[in-house]
Amino acid sequence: MPLVFRYAARSDVGLVRQGNEDSGYASDNLLIVADGMGGHVAGEMASATVTAILAGLPIAESEDVLTQLADAVDEAQLEMRHIIAEQPDFQGMGTTVTVVCWQGDRASLAHVGDSRAYMLRGGELLRLTKDHTYVQTLVDAGQITEEEAATHRRRNLLIRAIDGVNTVEPDLSIREVHAGDRIMLCTDGLSGVLRDDQIRDLLSRSDPPGAVTALVEAAIERGAPDNVTCVVADVAQVDDPPAGNRPVVVGAAAEPRTRSKLPGVDFPQDSQPTDAPPETTWVPEAVPPRSRRSRWIAAGVAAFVIVGLIGGAWLWIAGQYYVGNRDGYVAVYQGVPQNLGSIPLSSVVETTAIPSVQLPVYAQELVNATIAADSRDDANRIVAILDEQAATCRSKPKTEGCPGATSAPTPTPSPTATP
């Protein structure tokens, strides 16, 4: 008997972010999640672009699926380069992507960034991807443990992403799938707040819509500081596979306003209206809206933030520092790179003589996204390192990573990098 997918997907803006830069997609043979970065609408456009291009991939049984997936990632990279060329304000946009393409009894994976793919088999949770992050390199080198990585202050710093600038090679792999397997893709808005054992327990529940709902709601109950996107699919064996199941598109890729800004991108058909409850194929099941408890939690978090600011958070903010860009030059800021309404929560304490355009490409992106510092002295240390890098690029402009050189994939700020 043939194997088929039974799937559901959901994306939530979370409790802190103002917009949703995540995108998700599920169909009979394709699962995708993408976590955009770049702020404003750039992150939305990045994740929507890569999702649309991968969703339009024609999968042929006789072709090399891994090569098709790699070519689609290249196509997304070129499309984003074209978008940036037409709209320079979107420089710095980028996205992660994790995609699973299913054929027969094989699942082909392509992965860039820190979104994740998991498989639940026989009650055991298997992680199918490895994060392309700075802290993962520390774990691989034995410098820190997985537990330490989960709370590391730079855990969201990516070293690989699709950004329309740097060449990127996705991780490619193939897995056998069996009837009874459950596959889950998610952005770090979920995996960043839930432990693997919690994910395993919640993923084991109910059918795909129930599992998706339980996972997203659990992330929301833990504060959801980032957008949360989750796609779940069951591998099932049937006598007569249904034909013409409708794909599910969620997050930024489903937003009409995002699609209208990308007229050159061919978006997939969406079987559900934006912000609708998660949908499944075969056996559509009504999914209840967010619980009253979750709404009270959201209200409580907002109240806590306001009370905290009034009760003394200004003292904490005054003790924070970061390095950022000011009018094209590296600068040291005191505070946090956010506003409270129209009130900025940071101020410049020093503007250096280091032009940001002289930095290596990856360092420019880090500065534009802001680099958190533990103290003023730590900020000065970061500036000194940037000064050395700029000096190297001035004296040896062909050095790998410098603006005048063709470079390999370089560290990129994560969609969730915060001070």
C-alpha positions, -999 to 999 in steps of 0.1 A, spaced: 0 0 0 13 35 -8 24 60 18 8 94 20 12 126 41 -14 139 65 -5 174 75 -13 206 94 4 239 98 1 270 120 20 303 124 16 328 152 32 363 156 39 355 193 36 379 223 65 403 216 70 408 179 49 434 160 48 414 127 52 379 115 84 372 95 79 334 95 64 314 66 52 279 64 39 255 38 25 219 37 13 198 7 11 162 -3 49 159 -8 65 191 6 69 207 40 86 241 44 94 265 72 113 298 68 123 324 94 129 358 79 151 386 92 158 422 83 131 441 101 103 462 86 89 441 57 122 427 45 121 396 67 86 389 56 96 392 19 126 370 24 108 341 40 78 344 16 101 344 -14 120 312 -5 88 295 5 70 303 -28 100 292 -49 104 259 -31 66 253 -31 66 257 -69 93 230 -73 81 203 -98 91 170 -82 97 142 -107 102 106 -96 131 101 -119 151 132 -110 176 139 -83 154 156 -56 184 168 -36 198 186 -67 164 201 -73 162 214 -37 197 229 -40 189 245 -73 157 260 -57 177 275 -29 200 291 -55 170 304 -73 157 320 -41 191 335 -35 191 351 -69 155 364 -65 164 380 -32 195 396 -49 172 410 -75 148 424 -49 177 441 -30 190 456 -63 156 471 -69 150 482 -33 184 489 -16 166 496 17 161 458 20 199 452 22 203 429 52 172 409 45 176 372 48 159 340 59 164 305 72 147 276 54 141 239 62 123 218 36 113 181 35 104 166 1 87 132 4 87 106 -24 77 70 -18 95 58 13 122 86 12 123 121 27 148 145 11 159 174 33 175 208 25 184 231 54 199 265 59 199 283 93 184 274 127 149 264 118 146 226 125 132 193 113 124 165 137 111 130 133 90 111 159 94 74 155 83 48 180 81 74 208 117 86 201 124 121 189 151 125 163 165 158 152 171 157 115 190 190 111 219 208 127 217 245 135 239 268 115 247 290 145 278 303 163 269 284 195 265 251 175 302 255 164 311 259 201 292 227 209 308 208 180 342 220 192 334 208 227 337 242 242 302 243 256 274 218 262 240 216 245 225 229 278 248 259 279 241 266 242 203 268 250 210 299 272 241 314 255 237 351 249 247 347 213 227 315 206 207 333 178 238 343 158 236 326 124 266 316 104 245 306 73 214 321 58 199 329 24 205 367 22 209 375 -15 245 385 -10 267 356 3 269 322 -15 252 296 6 252 258 4 223 240 21 228 209 41 213 180 20 203 146 33 179 117 26 160 97 52 138 66 49 103 71 62 79 44 75 42 43 81 36 57 116 64 83 114 56 119 123 77 147 109 77 182 124 93 214 111 95 246 132 112 279 135 134 288 165 104 306 180 93 272 191 125 252 195 140 281 214 115 280 242 107 242 244 131 215 254 134 184 232 115 163 258 87 188 259 85 188 221 85 150 221 56 148 245 35 174 227 43 160 193 30 126 205 -5 139 211 -35 136 189 -34 140 151 -14 167 132 -38 196 139 -39 187 176 -1 184 178 4 217 159 -20 234 183 -4 220 214 31 229 203 23 265 193 2 272 224 30 258 246 54 283 230 29 311 236 25 301 272 62 304 277 62 340 265 67 335 227 94 362 223 96 354 186 72 344 158 62 307 161 57 285 131 51 247 131 43 222 104 34 186 113 29 156 90 21 120 96 33 93 72 4 69 67 -3 38 46 -36 37 27 -53 15 0 -66 44 -21 -46 77 -17 -68 108 -20 -61 130 -50 -59 168 -52 -54 176 -15 -50 213 -10 -18 229 2 -17 249 34 2 283 35 8 301 68 26 332 80 41 359 58 38 338 26 0 337 31 -4 375 37 -19 394 7 1 425 16 34 405 14 24 389 -19 15 423 -34 51 435 -27 65 406 -47 48 407 -81 75 387 -97 71 357 -73 46 330 -82 29 321 -49 12 287 -43 -25 283 -39 -36 287 -3 -64 265 9 -72 286 40 -77 323 47 -49 342 65 -49 336 103 -74 307 100 -70 278 124 -46 251 114 -58 229 85 -52 192 78 -59 170 48 -80 138 47 -99 146 80 -104 183 84 -109 190 121 -120 222 138 -93 236 160 -104 258 189 -90 294 190 -64 303 215 -76 295 250 -87 321 275 -58 311 296 -34 320 268 -51 354 263 -48 361 300 -11 351 298 -6 376 269 -23 403 288 -3 395 319 30 397 300 21 431 286 11 444 321 43 430 336 64 449 310 46 482 317 48 478 354 85 468 351 93 499 332 75 521 357 90 504 387 127 506 378 134 490 344 150 523 334 179 515 357 184 482 340 182 498 305 208 524 315 232 496 322 229 480 288 253 487 259 255 476 222 274 484 191 255 496 160 255 518 129 251 555 131 250 574 98 274 549 82 299 547 111 303 522 139 289 536 172 285 526 208 250 529 223 238 529 259 204 513 264 185 488 242 178 492 204 140 496 209 114 523 214 87 527 240 61 543 217 79 574 205 105 573 232 139 558 222 154 534 248 190 541 238 214 569 230 248 572 213 277 575 237 304 574 210 306 575 173 338 561 160 358 569 129 352 534 115 331 535 83 308 505 83 313 500 45 350 492 52 341 462 74 339 426 62 304 419 48 294 397 77 306 424 102 286 450 84 255 429 88 262 423 125 267 460 131 235 468 113 216 443 134 234 456 165 259 436 186 251 432 223 278 441 248 281 430 285 293 465 295 309 497 282 343 480 284 330 450 264 316 475 238 350 490 235 365 456 230 340 449 202 349 482 186 386 474 187 380 441 169 359 458 142 387 484 138 412 457 132 389 440 107 384 473 88 421 480 88 427 445 73 401 451 45 417 485 37 452 471 35 443 437 19 410 443 1 410 408 -15 409 392 19 381 367 20 349 383 34 360 419 27 337 440 5 360 438 -25 364 400 -23 341 371 -33 335 353 -1 321 320 11 291 319 35 297 343 64 281 348 98 247 365 95 225 380 123 196 357 132 160 367 128 158 367 166 192 382 175 185 407 204 207 424 229 
